[in-house]
Structures are given as structure tokens and as C-alpha cells.
């Protein structure tokens, strides 16, 4: 899902084009953590309906 992670200056962002739901943002956060090796793809960090257990 995340081949390359890059940071972008806020000055380069011209306008807001949308907003992610909380569920979509959780999926993005989990994918980033997997990409960075913080947790494995088998871990379920964010459990539906409450707080996740977080990385081990």
C-alpha cells in the first residue's frame, strides 16, 4: 500500500480537497506503521469500536 513515504511542506498544499473518515484514517495509520516496520501486517492495531491495543 505504501511504497514510498514522503513529507510535504504545508506551504505546498494549496487547498483542501477532502476529508478522511476516522475509519479510513485508522487504516492509513496502520499501513504507515506496517511500512515503517513498527508492527507486522498480521497485527490488528485498531480494533473496531474502541481503543486499539497499539504496537507491541
Number of C-alpha atoms within 10 A of each C-alpha: 8 10 6 7 9 4 5 8 6 7 6 7 8 7 6 6 5 6 8 9 9 9 12 11 12 17 14 15 14 22 17 18 16 17 17 12 10 12 18 16 13 7 13 14 20 17 11 10 7 7 9 12 11 12 13 8
